[in-house]
Amino acid sequence: MSQPPARKIRLLLVDDHALFREGLARLLSSEPDFELAVPCSSAEEALRVLGSTQIDVILLDYDLGNETAGRFLSLATQRGFQGRVLVVTAGLGDSEVMGLLRLGVTGIFLKHNPPSLLAKAIRKVMEGEVWFDQRYLKVLLQESRTAEQEGRGRKLSERETEVLRYVFQGLANKEIAVRLKVSESSVKATLQQLFFKTGVRTRSQLVRVALEQYKEYL
């Protein structure tokens, strides 16, 4: 007896460059497990779509003409959006990356990468992982080492430290379970403990807090 097909990942593409937006929409539409909402050229259009359509992952350009991704994300969150956000950009400065992390983005993907890698990134963030180009992780780690830290977080256990380190490396729960020789449910339980101790709700926020408050564990 064949298994019923898994639900498709519902995507919303927000980019003010028509050529890039339409080309990427065609490419992603060819993926059997993706379902695209009408691509949007502005934050206003995207907010209207979010008000009427369930979206799993937003593919968001950072610069939206007169607006930025940060403002759009704040408005989307205020209106109840709880899905994943993958910022697709040509490049960002250090302060912009830190701002996006504070807003809880799930990843940052550079436009010069191949479409096949973007499809992989989408699937990863949908599974609850984070996706950040290595150059940004290195910049954030270097910046965190020089920034003055205030209000240190709670001390982590040995198991929490191991899981946090693997999350920072981008490993999925199943991969972490194999490395630690424990069950996947055990990894999930440790993650929940980390979320509670650090006061975050997502893996991307956990990465940010790790960089700011727990860099000695990484």
N, C-alpha and C positions, 0 to 999 in steps of 0.2 A: 504494500500500500504506500503510495507516494506521499511525501510530506507536503503540507500546504505551503505555498510560497510565503517567505517572510515579508512583513510590511516594508514598503519602499521608504527610503530616507527622503523626507520632504525638505527641499532646499529653497532658499530665497537668495537671489543674487542681486546685490545693490552696488552699482558702479555707474558713475556719470559719463564714462567714455563708451559711446555706442558700439564702436567697432569691437572693442575688447568684450563688452558685455554680451553682445549677440553671438560672437564667436565662441565664447566660453559656454554660453547657454546651449549651443548646438552640440558641443563636445560632451557636456555633462548629461545631456538628454539621451545620448547613446549608451550610457551606462544602465544596465538592466535593473539595478537596485536603487536608482535615483529617480525622484519625481520633482520637477521644477515648477514653482509658482511663476507667475508672470514676472520677468526681470524688471527691476526698478532702477531709475536713473537718479532718484533723489530720496532723501530721508522721509519727506512727506509721503511719497508714494509707498515706500516700504512700510511705514507705520499704518497706512490704510490696509495694506495686505495683511499685516500681523493682526489687525483688528477683526479680520474675517476668515483667516485661514490658519490652520495649525501648521507651524513650521518647526522642524527639528534643528536645522543648522542654517545660520545666516552666513553667507559669503560676502564680506563687507569690505569695500574699498575704504582706505583711511580718509582720503580727501574727496569730499562730495561737493565740490564747487564752493558754495558759500557756507557749508557746514562741514564738520569733521565727524569721524566715527565716534569720538567720545560723546559728543552731544546726542547723537542718534541713540547710542547705547543707553545713556541715562534716561531718555524718553521711553525707549522700548521697555526698560526695566520697570519704570514707573507704571507702565500700562500692563504689566504682568507677564512679559515674555520671560520664559524660564529655559529656553533651549540653549544650544551651543552657538558660539560666535567664532568664526575663523576669519581673521582680517587678512585680506589678499591685497598686497601692496607692492610697489616698486622698491620701497625702502623707507625706513623710519629712523628718527634720531633717538638717542638714549632716553630722553625725557618723555618722548611720545610712547615708547615701549612701556616705560614704568607706569604711565597714565592708563594705558590699556589694560595692564595687569591688574591695577587697582579696581578697574571696572569689571574684572572677571572674565575677560576674553579667554577662549579655550585654546587659541593658537594664533600664530602669525606666519603666513605663507608668502614667500616672495614670488612675484609674477614671472621672473625669468626661469623658474623651474618648469619642468614638463607637465602637461595635463594629467598624465598617468600618476604622477606623484601627488597632485592635488586630490585626485580621486581616493588615493590611499589615505591622505590626511583627513579627508571628510569622514571616511569610515572609522579612522582611529578616534577622532573626537566624538563621533556618535557612540562609540563603545565606552566613552568616559575617560579617554586618554587626553593628553595635551600634545600640541604640535608647535614647537618653536624652532626656528632656524638656529643652528649652533652658534652663529655669530652673536645672536641676541642673548643667549644663555651666558656666553663668555663675558659680554659687556655688562650684563646684570650682576654677575658674580663679582667682577672686578669693582663695579660701583658699590656693591654692598660691603666689600672689604674696606673701602675708604670712608664710607658714610658712618656718622656717629649714630649708634643705636641707642634707643630709649625703651625702657620697659621690656626687659627680656622675657621671653615666653616661658612656659613651664618646662621643666626638665623632661627629656624623652627617655623611654626605656630602650634597652638594646634592640628589641624587636621593632619598635617604632622607628628607631634610627635606621635600621636596615631597610625597612619598607620606604621610608622617606627618601633615602639615597637612590633606591631603584625607581621611585616615581620621578625624581629629578632627572634620571637618565632616560626617561620616556618609556619604561617598560609597562606592559599591560599587567593586569592582576594575575592572569594565568602564567605569564612569564616570571613574575615575582614569586609565585607559589612554587614553581619548578626550582628556581634558584635557592629558595629557603627550605625546600623539601617539606612544605606544609600544604594544607588544602587551600583552594581558592577562597572559600568562605572565611578561613582564618585571616587571609590577607585583607579581605573586605572589612572584617571586624577591626583589624588594626588601623585601617584607613579611617574608619569611623572614630576611633580614639584620637587619631591625629587631627581630624576635623574638629573634634570637641576641644582639644587642648589649644589649637591654634585659632579657633573661632572662625573657621572658614566653611564653605559649603561645596566647593569644587576643587578639582585637582589643579587647575590653573592658579587659583587663589592660594593653594597649598604651596605651589612652586614659588610664588611671590613671597609668602611668609618665610619659607625656608631660606630664601636669599637674604631677606632682611633681618631675620632673628635667629636662624639656626644654621648659619653657614659653616660653623665648626663641625657639624654632623655630616656635611656633604663630602 
